[in-house]
């Protein structure tokens, strides 16, 4: 942070509020669960600030998961090289319009002593692309984790060397583990899964030894806001559903069920927890399931959309869903309750198509730049 001029040491001007900070110590593990390293992070206590008074907006470069999947599929089909970097300093060189004053971290002693491509994609501002001759490089940023996809290894090496001039970073080699996703590659394509995360979820919820079931939700189950006893520990339910949401990154088969469970987070009941337990039982039997991105050259975009009609017994609103494929590889999907009541099944279907159309336009924009 000293080398990249992240901050200047100064006294606090009159009338200004100081933001606290703290050290966070964690353990980093490899995909197989073995210890990789000890990690220390300095975290600013941004929650003490008030929006509109201390700042106007906040931003952290977080790529869309659809972008990650698109890049993996295109890399598999075009035989691009995939490398991974980790920026040691999470306080990247973003420009702040406001003056922010943070308390000096414990143990700090003052020590004396433009790299990213400018052409960010319109579809995703965390994806940077560059063409030079027959070579092409794509760089994807997720806070301090970086994935480089390139037509040649030399292109990735040159970009890494340029990044080292501005950032302290670690070269992690070929892409194998990213954002909790286990990534494996062979001549037939690229597979991703969250097996380690799924096992941790089952362990923390006490369901590791449960009996597995064949479906994530009872067919034709209509959950209601009024059926069942209100849970005493609402936070436990919300935490469980939140962790299930992260698992849907590679598990389209549980997306509909998790979407239903999320709708009752404000006042969860015993019936909702029973439905959540069934999702966990289903995960137990499919713990290693994930996605596969074929190396076949077909990159044609195909989309499917559907909707039920007035399935919610409380609001009478319909639920829409869509899936999108590059060739035979699934890259995007969604299950979402519609905002208003549809007066017919045809109207419900039309709204599902409208939601899918917006996703198609965004994906097409991004695909043109890749």
KOLBA-905951 format. One record per atom (N, C-alpha, C): x, y, z; residue in one letter. Coordinates in steps of 0.1 Angstrom, whole numbers, plus 2048, in hexadecimal, padded with zeros to 3 digits. Example, Ala and Ser with C-alpha at 12.3 -4.5 7.8 and 13.67 -1.06 7.14 Angstrom:
2
8847C784EA 87B7D384EA 8847DF84EA 8807EA847S 8897F5847S 88180084FS 
//
This chain:
370
8087F4800X 800800800X 80980D800X 81480C807X 81E817806X 8238197F8X 82680E7F1X 82C80F7E4X 8228147DAX 8158117DBX 80B8157D2X 8048227D6X 80A8297E0X 8048367E5X 7F58357E8X 7F182A7EFX 7E38287F2X 7DE8337FCX 7E7838805X 7E384280EX 7EF84B811X 7EC856818X 7F686081DX 7F386182CX 7FE861834X 7FC862842X 7FB871845X 7F087584CX 7ED88384FX 7E688485DX 7E5890862X 7DD89286EX 7CF89486AX 7C5891873X 7B7893870X 7B38A1870X 7AE8A7865X 7AA8B5865X 79E8B786EX 79C8C3873X 7908C687BX 7838C3874X 7798BD87BX 76C8BB875X 76B8AE86DX 7768A786BX 77689B863X 77488E86CX 76E884867X 76C87886FX 77586D86AX 77B866873X 78585C870X 77E84E86FX 782846865X 77D838864X 78782F86AX 782826873X 78B81D879X 78F811870X 798809875X 79C7FD86DX 7A07F2876X 7A17E6871X 7A57DB879X 7AC7D0871X 7B57C9877X 7BB7BD870X 7B27B1871X 7B27AA866X 7AA79D865X 7B4792861X 7B578886AX 7BE77D867X 7B7771863X 7BA76B858X 7B375F853X 7BD75584EX 7B874984CX 7BF73E846X 7BA73B838X 7C473A82FX 7C0737821X 7C372881EX 7BA721817X 7BB713815X 7BB710806X 7C2705802X 7C27017F5X 7B46FA7F2X 7B26F67E6X 7A56F07E2X 7A36E27EAX 7AE6DB7EDX 7AD6CF7F4X 7AC6D0803X 7AB6DC808X 7A96DF816X 7B66E181EX 7C26DF818X 7CE6E181FX 7D26F0820X 7D96F382BX 7DC70182DX 7E6707823X 7E271281DX 7EB719814X 7F472381AX 7EE72C822X 7F5737828X 7ED73E833X 7F474683BX 7ED74F844X 7EC75D83EX 7E0763840X 7DE76F839X 7D977A842X 7DF786841X 7DA792849X 7D579C840X 7C97A2843X 7C37AC83BX 7C07B8844X 7C27C483FX 7BE7D0845X 7B07D5840X 7A67D6848X 7997D9844X 7947E684AX 7907EF842X 78A7FC846X 77C7FA84BX 778800856X 76B7FF85BX 761809854X 75E806848X 75680E840X 748810845X 74380684DX 736807852X 73381285BX 73E81985FX 73C825868X 739832860X 73A831852X 73783C84AX 72883C846X 723848842X 71584A83EX 71584E82FX 70D847827X 70C84A819X 706858817X 70C85F80EX 70786D80CX 70E877814X 71487381FX 71B87C828X 72A87A827X 72E86D829X 73D86A828X 74186581AX 737860812X 73A85C805X 72D85C7FDX 72F85B7EFX 72385B7E7X 72084E7E0X 72B8467DEX 7298397D8X 7358307DCX 7338237DBX 73E81A7DEX 73F8107D2X 74B80C7D0X 74E8037C5X 7597F97C8X 7587ED7C5X 7627E37C5X 7617DB7B9X 76C7D97B2X 76C7D17A5X 7687C37A7X 75B7C07A5X 7567B27A7X 7507AE79AX 7567A4793X 75179F786X 744797788X 73C79877EX 73079077EX 73478177CX 72D778783X 73076A782X 72D765773X 72476B76DX 72176875FX 72D76B756X 734776759X 740779752X 74B76F754X 74C76A760X 75675F763X 75375375BX 74674F75BX 743743753X 744745744X 74175073FX 743753731X 75275272DX 75A758736X 769757733X 76E749734X 76974173DX 76D73373EX 76972B731X 75D72D72DX 758726721X 75F72A715X 761737713X 76973C707X 777737707X 77D737713X 78B732714X 78C723711X 78271C715X 78270D712X 78070B703X 7777136FDX 7747116EEX 7807156E6X 7877206EAX 7917266E2X 79F7226E6X 7A071A6F0X 7AD7156F5X 7B57206FBX 7AF72A701X 7B7735707X 7BE730714X 7C9736717X 7D0733724X 7C973B72FX 7C873573BX 7C273B747X 7CC73B752X 7CF747757X 7D8749763X 7D175176DX 7D675077AX 7D0757785X 7DA75F78DX 7D676B791X 7DF773799X 7D77777A6X 7DE77B7B0X 7D87807BCX 7E078C7C0X 7D87977C1X 7DE7A47C5X 7DF7A47D4X 7EB7A77D9X 7ED7A77E7X 7E67B27EEX 7E47BD7E7X 7DF7C97EDX 7D07CB7E8X 7C77C97F1X 7B97CB7EDX 7B57D97EBX 7BD7E37F1X 7BA7F17EFX 7C07F47E1X 7B97F17D6X 7BE7F47C9X 7BE8037C6X 7C48067BBX 7C68147B8X 7B981B7B2X 7AE81A7B9X 7A28217B5X 7A38307B9X 79D8397B2X 79D8477B5X 79184B7BDX 7938517C8X 7888567D1X 7858647CEX 7798687CDX 7758767CCX 77587D7DAX 7738757E4X 77287A7F2X 77F8787F9X 781881803X 78D87F80CX 789876818X 78F86A819X 78B860823X 79785F82DX 79486083AX 79E860844X 79C85384CX 7A784B84CX 7A683E853X 7B183E85EX 7AD83986AX 7B7838875X 7C282F871X 7CE833875X 7DA82B872X 7D881D878X 7DC812870X 7DA804876X 7E4801881X 7E07F9889X 7E87F4895X 7F57EE890X 8007F3895X 80D7EE892X 8137F5886X 80C7FF880X 811806874X 81D80F878X 82780E86FX 833817870X 83581D862X 83682A861X 837830853X 84582D84DX 845828841X 85182483AX 85282D82EX 85E83482CX 86083C820X 864834815X 86583780EX 869830803X 85E8317F7X 80381A768X 7F5817765X 7F680A75CX 7F0801765X 7F37F4760X 7E77ED759X 7DB7ED75FX 7D07E6759X 7CC7EC74BX 7C87E4742X 7C47E9735X 7B87F2737X 7B77FD72FX 7AD807731X 7A080372BX 79F7FA722X 7937F671AX 78B7EC722X 7847F172DX 77B7E8734X 76F7E572CX 7697D972DX 75E7D5725X 7517DD72AX 7497E0720X 73C7E7724X 7337DE72CX 7337D1729X 72A7C8730X 72E7C673EX 73B7C7741X 7407C474FX 74D7CC750X 74C7D6759X 7577DF75BX 7637D9762X 7627CD766X 76E7C676DX 7757BD763X 7707BC756X 7777B474CX 77E7BE742X 78B7BC741X 7937C4738X 7997BB72DX 7987C0721X 79D7B9715X 7A77C170DX 7B07BA706X 7BA7C16FEX 7BE7B76F2X 7BE7BD6E6X 7C27B56DBX 7CF7BC6D5X 7D97B46D1X 7E57B96CBX 7E97AF6C1X 7E87B26B4X 7EA7A86AAX 7E179C6AAX 7E67906AAX 7DE7846ABX 7DB7806BAX 7E17876C3X 7E07846D1X 7D578B6D8X 7CF7856E2X 7C478B6EAX 7C57876F8X 7C3791701X 7C378F70FX 7B6794716X 7B178D71FX 7A5791727X 7A9790736X 7A779B73DX 7AA79B74BX 79E79E753X 79B79575CX 78E796765X 792798773X 78C7A2779X 78F7A7787X 7847A4790X 78779D79BX 77D79B7A6X 7837A07B3X 7827AD7B6X 7897B37C2X 7987B27C0X 79E7A87C6X 7AC7A77C5X 7B179A7BFX 7A77927B9X 7AA7867B2X 7A97897A3X 7B278479BX 7B378878DX 7B477B785X 7AD77A77AX 7AE76F770X 7B2775763X 7BC76F75DX 7C1773750X 7BF768746X 7B776B73BX 7B5762730X 7BC767724X 7C575F71EX 7CD764713X 7CF75A708X 7D175E6FCX 7D37556F1X 7E174F6F1X 7EA7566F8X 7F87516FAX 7FD753708X 80574A70CX 80B74B71AX 81475771BX 81B75B711X 824766711X 81C773714X 81077470FX 807780711X 804781720X 800776726X 7FD776734X 80A77A73DX 815775739X 822777740X 82578673FX 82478C733X 82779A732X 81D7A373AX 81079F73AX 8077A7742X 80A7A6751X 80D79A756X 811798764X 81D7A0768X 8277A175FX 8337A9762X 82F7B7763X 8267BC75AX 8227CA75BX 81A7CD768X 8127C476CX 80A7C6778X 8137C6785X 81E7BE784X 8277BE78FX 82E7CC792X 82E7D4788X 8347E1789X 82C7EA792X 81F7E7793X 8167F079AX 8107E97A7X 8107DC7A7X 8097D57B2X 8127CA7B7X 8117C77C4X 8177BB7CAX 80D7B07C7X 8117A67C1X 80879B7BDX 80F78D7BEX 8077837BEX 80B7757BEX 80676F7B2X 80F7687ABX 80B76079FX 8077527A4X 7FA74F7A1X 7F57427A6X 7F573779BX 7FA73A78FX 7FB730785X 7EE72E77DX 7ED723777X 7E072076FX 7D4721779X 7C9725773X 7BD72777BX 7B871A780X 7B771878EX 7B270C794X 7A870E79EX 7A871A7A5X 79F71C7B0X 79C72B7B1X 79072F7AFX 78D73D7ADX 77F7407B4X 77F7487BEX 77374C7C5X 76B7407CBX 7737377D0X 76D72B7D5X 7697207CBX 76C7237BFX 7687197B4X 7757117B0X 7737047B1X 77D6FB7ACX 77D6FA79DX 7886FD796X 7886FD788X 7926F3783X 78D6EA77BX 7956DF775X 7946DF766X 79F6DD75FX 79F6DE750X 7A66D274AX 7A16CD73FX 7A76C3737X 7A46C5729X 7A76BC720X 7A66BE712X 7976C070DX 78E6BB716X 7806BB712X 7796C8716X 77F6D0720X 7786DC725X 77C6DF733X 7746E8739X 7776ED746X 76B6EA74FX 76D6E575BX 7636E2764X 7656EA771X 75A6EF777X 75A6F6783X 7506F178DX 7546F179AX 74B6EC7A4X 74E6F27B2X 7456F17BBX 7476F77C9X 7466EC7D3X 74D6E17D0X 74C6D57D9X 7516D87E8X 75C6DF7E9X 7616E37F6X 7586EC7FDX 7526F57F6X 7486FE7FDX 73C6F7801X 7376EE7F8X 72B6E67FCX 72D6DD808X 7396D7809X 73C6CF815X 73D6D8822X 7436E4821X 7436ED82CX 7356F1830X 72D6F3826X 71F6F7829X 7176EC830X 7196E082CX 7136D5832X 7186D3841X 7256D5842X 72B6D3850X 7266DE859X 7266EA855X 7226F585EX 7136F5861X 70B6EF859X 6FD6EE85BX 6F96E1862X 7036D9865X 7006CC86CX 6F96C2864X 6FB6C3856X 6F46BA84DX 6FD6B1845X 70A6B084AX 7146A8843X 710699842X 70A69584DX 70668684EX 6F868484BX 6F168D845X 6E368C842X 6E1682836X 6D467D835X 6D167482AX 6CE67D81DX 6D3679812X 6D1681806X 6C467E800X 6BF6887F8X 6B26867F1X 6B56897E2X 6AB6867DAX 6AC6877CBX 6A96947C5X 6A169D7CCX 69D6AA7C7X 6A06B57D2X 6A36C17CDX 6A66CC7D7X 6996D17DDX 68D6CE7D7X 6816D47DDX 6766CA7D9X 66C6C87E3X 6606C07E0X 6596C57D4X 6566BD7CAX 64E6C27BEX 6416C87C2X 63E6D47BBX 6326DB7BDX 6306E07CBX 63B6E27D2X 63A6E87E0X 6386F77DFX 62E6FC7E6X 62B70A7E6X 62D70F7F4X 6387167F6X 63C71B803X 634728806X 63072A812X 628736816X 62E73D821X 62A74A823X 62F75282DX 62875083BX 61E74883AX 616746846X 61673884CX 61B72E844X 61A720848X 62771D850X 62571785CX 630713865X 63271D870X 63A719879X 63E722885X 64A72A882X 649737886X 654740884X 66173B88BX 66C73C884X 67873788AX 67D741894X 68373C89FX 6887448A9X 69674A8A5X 69D74289DX 6AB747899X 6A974A88AX 6A5756887X 6A375A879X 6B175C872X 6BB760879X 6C8762873X 6CE75586EX 6CB74A875X 6D173D870X 6CB73A863X 6BE73C861X 6B873A854X 6BE743849X 6BF75084CX 6C4759842X 6D275683EX 6DA752848X 6E874E845X 6E974283CX 6E073883FX 6E072C837X 6DC72F829X 6D1737827X 6CD73A81AX 6D7742812X 6DE74B819X 6E9753813X 6F474A80EX 6F8740815X 702737811X 6FE72E806X 6F172A806X 6EB7237FAX 6EB72B7EEX 6E97387EFX 6E97417E3X 6F77407DCX 7027407E4X 70F7407DFX 7127337D7X 70C7287DCX 70D71B7D6X 70771B7C8X 6FD7237C6X 6F67237B9X 6FF7287ADX 70B72D7B0X 7147327A6X 71772679CX 71871A7A2X 71A70E799X 70F704799X 7047077A0X 6FA6FD7A2X 6EC70379DX 6EA703790X 6DD70778BX 6D16FE790X 6D46F2794X 6CA6E8798X 6C36EC7A6X 6CA6F57AEX 6C46F97BAX 6BF7077BAX 6C170E7AFX 6BE71C7AEX 6AF71F7B1X 6A67187ABX 69871A7ADX 6947197BCX 69970E7C2X 69670B7D0X 69C7167D9X 6A871B7D6X 6AE7257DFX 6A77327DDX 6A37357D0X 69B7417CEX 68E7427D6X 6887367D7X 67C7357DFX 67F7387EEX 68A7327F3X 68D733801X 691742805X 6977497FBX 69B7577FEX 68F760800X 68375C7FAX 6787657FBX 672765809X 67675D812X 67175C820X 67B76082AX 686767826X 69176A830X 68C77483AX 68277C837X 67E786841X 67778084DX 66F77684BX 66876F856X 668760853X 673759855X 67474B851X 66C74385BX 666738857X 65F72F85FX 66472185EX 65F718866X 66470A867X 662703859X 658706852X 656700844X 66170483BX 66571083CX 670715833X 67D70E837X 68070D844X 68C706848X 68C6F7843X 6806F1844X 67F6E383FX 6836E2830X 67E6EC829X 6816EC81AX 6906EF818X 6966F7820X 6A46FA81FX 6AC6ED823X 6A86E582DX 6AE6D9830X 6AE6CF825X 6A36CF81DX 6A36C6812X 6AD6CA807X 6AF6D7805X 6B96DB7FCX 6C76D6800X 6CA6D780DX 6D66D2813X 6D76C2811X 6CC6BB812X 6CD6AD810X 6CF6AA802X 6CA6B27F9X 6CD6B07EAX 6DB6B27E7X 6E16BD7EDX 6EF6C07EBX 6F86B57F0X 6F46AF7FBX 6FC6A4801X 6FE6997F6X 6F46967EEX 6F568B7E4X 6FB6907D7X 6FD69D7D5X 7036A37C9X 70E6AC7CCX 7166AA7D6X 71F6B37DBX 72A6B87D1X 72D6AF7C8X 7386B37BEX 7326B77B1X 7256BA7B0X 7206BE7A3X 7236CC7A0X 7256CF793X 7296DD78FX 7256DF780X 72E6E777AX 72B6EB76CX 7376E6763X 7346E4756X 73F6E074DX 73E6E9741X 74A6EF73DX 74A6F7731X 7536F0726X 74C6EB71CX 7516E3712X 75B6EA70AX 7666E3705X 7706E96FCX 76B6E96EDX 75E6E46EBX 7596E56DDX 7586F36D9X 75A6F66CCX 75B7046C7X 74E70B6C6X 7437046C8X 73670B6C7X 7347156D2X 7327226CEX 73072D6D7X 7227346D4X 71972D6CEX 70C7336CBX 7047356D8X 6FE7406D9X 6F67446E5X 6E873F6E4X 6E37376EEX 6D67316EEX 6D07356FBX 6C37386FBX 6BC73C708X 6AE735709X 6AA732715X 69D72C717X 697733723X 68A736722X 68373D72DX 67673772FX 67173773CX 66473173FX 65F73974CX 65373674FX 64C73C75BX 64173475FX 63F73376CX 63272D771X 628738772X 61D735778X 61273F778X 60C740786X 60E74B78DX 60874E79AX 60B7437A4X 61873F7A5X 61C7347ADX 61D7387BCX 61F7457BFX 6207497CDX 61374A7D3X 6107437DEX 6037437E4X 6007507ECX 60B7577EFX 6097647F7X 6077707EEX 60F7717E3X 60E77D7DAX 60777A7CDX 60576D7C9X 6007697BCX 60976E7B1X 6167707B4X 61F7747A9X 6257677A3X 62A768797X 63075D790X 63F75D791X 64675278EX 65475178FX 65974E781X 66375677DX 669755770X 67774E771X 67B748766X 688741766X 68E741758X 69B741757X 6A174074AX 6AF73974BX 6B3734740X 6C172E73FX 6C7732732X 6D4734732X 6DB738726X 6E8730724X 6EA72C717X 6F5723714X 6FE729709X 70B72670AX 7147286FFX 71771A6FAX 7117176EEX 7127096E9X 70A7006F3X 7116F66F9X 70A6ED702X 70E6F1711X 7156FC713X 719700720X 71170B727X 70C708733X 70371173AX 70B71D740X 70872973DX 710734742X 70773E74BX 6FA73E74AX 6F2747751X 6E4741754X 6DE743760X 6D173E763X 6CB74776EX 6BE74776FX 6B874E77AX 6AA74977DX 6A674A789X 69974878EX 694754796X 68975A792X 686767799X 677769799X 67276D7A5X 6637707A6X 66177D79EX 65677E796X 65378A78FX 64E795799X 6507A1795X 64D7AD79DX 63E7AF79FX 6367AC795X 6287AF795X 6207A2792X 6137A3794X 60B797791X 607797782X 60978B77DX 60678976FX 5F778576EX 5F078B764X 5E2788763X 5DF77C75BX 5E9776755X 5E776974DX 5F476274CX 5F4756748X 60074E747X 60975373BX 602759731X 60975F726X 61176B72AX 60B773733X 61277F738X 61E77B740X 61C771748X 62776C751X 633767748X 62F76073DX 63A75C734X 64176772DX 639771729X 63F77D722X 64978472BX 646785738X 64F78C741X 65C783743X 65A776743X 66676E744X 66F770738X 66977172CX 671774720X 678781720X 67178B726X 677799727X 683799730X 68279173BX 68E791744X 69A78A73DX 69777F736X 6A177872FX 6A7780724X 69F78971EX 6A4791713X 6AE79B718X 6AC7A1723X 6B67AA729X 6C37A372BX 6C3797730X 6D078F732X 6D678C725X 6CF78971BX 6D478670EX 6DB792708X 6D579E70AX 6DC7AA704X 6E97AD70BX 6E97AB719X 6F57AE720X 7007A471CX 6FD79771BX 70678D717X 70C78F709X 703793700X 7077956F2X 7117A16F2X 70F7AB6FAX 7187B76FAX 7267B26FFX 7267AA709X 7337A570FX 73A79C705X 7327946FEX 73778A6F5X 73E7916E9X 73879C6E5X 73E7A36D9X 74C7A86DDX 74F7AB6E9X 75C7B16EDX 7667A56F0X 7617996F2X 76A78E6F4X 76D7876E7X 
//
